[in-house]
Amino acid sequence: AQSVSQHNHHVILSEAASLELGCNYSYGGTVNLFWYVQYPGQHLQLLLKYFSGDPLVKGIKGFEAEFIKSKFSFNLRKPSVQWSDTAEYFCAVMPATGFQKLVFGTGTRLLVSP
Amino acid sequence: DAGVTQSPTHLIKTRGQQVTLRCSPKSGHDTVSWYQQALGQGPQFIFQYYEEEERQRGNFPDRFSGHQFPNYSSELNVNALLLGDSALYLCASCTGVLSGANVLTFGAGSRLTVL
C-alpha cells in the first residue's frame, strides 16, 4: 500500500525566510508526485508535479521540488517566502500506471509572519 | 475558478440521517473521484467513477455510495451518518481513468457537519 509522510505539521516563518517541507513516500512501483496547496477558504490547487525527466521541477509562485528516488523523497522548497504563502501544503503520490488514486500526506500548515 | 463545482457548500445533518453531495466535473473531464478530508488530515480517497461505474474504492464502508450520470456529473451518498463523518468532501475530476499522467482538478468541497 502507498503511504506519504510529511514530517513538518506546522511551520512558522518570517517573510523572506527560506522554506523546505519534507515529503517521503512508500510504494513499490513507479509513482507520479505532486504538491498541492490549500489557501485559507480556497480549494486544493496544484503547485507542481513530477512525472519523469529532470528530478528538479518548478511550479507556480516560485516553488520547486526535487525528486530523490533513492530516498523516496520529494521535498518542496522556496528561497524566499511571502505572507501570501500562508496555507496548507499537501504532498501526494499516484501510481504511474493504473487507476488514478492520489494518496495524500497529512499536510503541513505554513504560517508566514509579515 | 476551480472548474469543478460542488453543492451544497455547507450542510448540517444529525446522526442517522442520509446525505447526498453533488459534483459537476471540469469541462472535458470524464472521470470523477471523491475524497474525504477530516479536520487536520489530508484528503482520503473514497472512490472513483468512470463510464458510470465505480472503478476503484478506498477503505470506506458501504454506507458510502455513489453514482455517475451520463453527463459525467456525480453524486456521493452517505447513509446512517455518524459523528465521524463530519468532514470536507472533495470532488476531483480528470480525463482518462487509466493514465497516471493526468492531473486531478479539485472542487472547493462540501463541508458536512454531523451533530
Interface residues (C-beta under 8 A of the other chain):
Chain A: V4 Q6 V31 N32 F34 Y36 Q42 H43 L44 Q45 L46 K49 F51 F90 A92 M94 P95 A96 T97 G98 F99 Q100 K101 L102 V103 F104 G105 T106 G107
Chain B: A2 V4 T31 S33 Y35 G40 Q41 G42 P43 Q44 F45 Q48 R55 Q56 G58 L90 A92 C94 V97 L98 S99 G100 A101 N102 V103 L104 T105 F106 G107 A108 G109
